[in-house]
Amino acid sequence: MLLGGDVQPLAAEAIACGADTVILAEHPLLEPYTTDPQTKVMAGLVLEHKPDMLLLGATPNGRDLAGRLAVRLRTGLTADCTDLTIDEKSGLLVGEVTGFGQGILATIECPRHRPQMATVRPGVFTRPQPDPSRQGDVRLVPVELSEADQRVRVLRRSTSKGVDITQAERLVVGGRGVQGDFALLRKLARLMGADVGASRVAVDQGWVGHDRMIGQTGSITRPKLAIVCGVSGATQFTVGIQDAETVVAINSDREAPIFETADYCIVDDVFQVLAPLIDALEREKAGKKG
Ligand SMILES: Cc1cc2nc3c(=O)[nH]c(=O)nc-3n(C[C@H](O)[C@H](O)[C@H](O)COP(=O)(O)OP(=O)(O)OC[C@H]3O[C@@H](n4cnc5c(N)ncnc54)[C@H](O)[C@@H]3O)c2cc1C
């Protein structure tokens, strides 16, 4: 389902990426996103088409809409999934969710109510390579909305200069063990052509912005290489890095759980490791220039 003000061009993109049918609902009150008009239109479409499953992105808007829709449709919602599968026997949608306390990974099904609803974190699934030759069906549906359906109005939009670490190919990540010295991590990141990510503790301490947080309440990343410094490796963190191709962890505690996720484990003081590494990379760069 594609809802918005002028979103028709996106229908072809959705088909190229794998959709067989796009239900297109366009109306000026659907743009910019506000909860009530979107809920009204989408709930109407769901009641008409009765899908078995309804998936939304766990973006700020998707999270907002999914909660309201689940209540409107009197069904359950597995929010913020870090994976989705179909149970082979029952055919039910199984959502994987973290955050029921340290170390618990829950799988949730919705056996009795329909649709089975879930929101999925950005970065959990890779975007398919678009195939422009794919054919699909675009159904433009009539939308009946009036000003009375919109209780919230967007008066002004302001955009911050956020970073999107979900797309980073390389990440240098810091946690409490870095003791606020993100300048060091930024230096390494610059030399490696990497972005900087952080654990929640580092964000809560104000060492870096929230848009760099990795994990359950941050971003799900899938870099080719992540160097993870002074992070203990709580499940809520590792869920955001578990799909990285290669994880190098540096931690002074050999029992730190991050070593269970890491491909390369360096048991040492992070500063003892990073300083010579930065030196070596700087020397290599200078050598190349020379
Ligand atoms: C509902 C919920 C959601 C959450 N969501 C997230 C989330 O999205 N992302 C997230 O990150 N956390 C999240 N958390 C918090 C998470 O449980 C952990 O508390 C957090 O990840 C810990 O951050 P940390 O590893 O930086 O700090 P700590 O757990 O304190 O670990 C610091 C590590 O640094 C090491 N260290 C210390 N000094 C050095 C040194 N000099 N050299 C090398 N190593 C050193 C220590 O051995 C230790 O392992 C969430 C928690 C809850 C309850």
The ligand as an ORCA input file, in Angstrom:
! r2SCAN-3c Opt
* xyz 0 1
  C      15.046     -1.493     26.566
  C      16.523     -1.280     26.399
  C      16.980     -0.900     25.152
  C      18.358     -0.683     24.967
  N      18.788     -0.329     23.728
  C      20.119     -0.199     23.524
  C      20.637      0.120     22.229
  O      19.914      0.306     21.251
  N      21.967      0.227     22.080
  C      22.849      0.045     23.124
  O      24.069      0.160     22.912
  N      22.372     -0.243     24.343
  C      21.043     -0.353     24.572
  N      20.603     -0.642     25.832
  C      21.577     -0.641     26.925
  C      22.389     -1.916     26.980
  O      21.688     -2.868     27.764
  C      23.758     -1.662     27.636
  O      23.569     -1.066     28.886
  C      24.685     -0.766     26.806
  O      24.785     -1.264     25.487
  C      26.061     -0.752     27.449
  O      26.888      0.165     26.780
  P      28.486     -0.034     26.823
  O      28.821     -1.383     26.322
  O      29.085      1.142     26.160
  O      28.806      0.126     28.377
  P      29.201     -0.978     29.454
  O      28.236     -2.087     29.472
  O      29.442     -0.248     30.714
  O      30.570     -1.580     28.913
  C      31.768     -0.873     28.853
  C      32.821     -1.851     28.385
  O      34.040     -1.164     28.202
  C      35.100     -1.983     28.638
  N      36.219     -1.090     28.964
  C      36.321     -0.198     29.975
  N      37.481      0.479     29.904
  C      38.127     -0.003     28.809
  C      39.384      0.294     28.196
  N      40.193      1.252     28.676
  N      39.738     -0.405     27.110
  C      38.943     -1.374     26.581
  N      37.732     -1.688     27.124
  C      37.333     -0.999     28.200
  C      34.562     -2.718     29.831
  O      35.277     -3.929     30.039
  C      33.108     -2.968     29.402
  O      32.977     -4.225     28.762
  C      19.246     -0.845     26.045
  C      18.757     -1.258     27.287
  C      17.420     -1.465     27.456
  C      16.928     -1.903     28.806
*
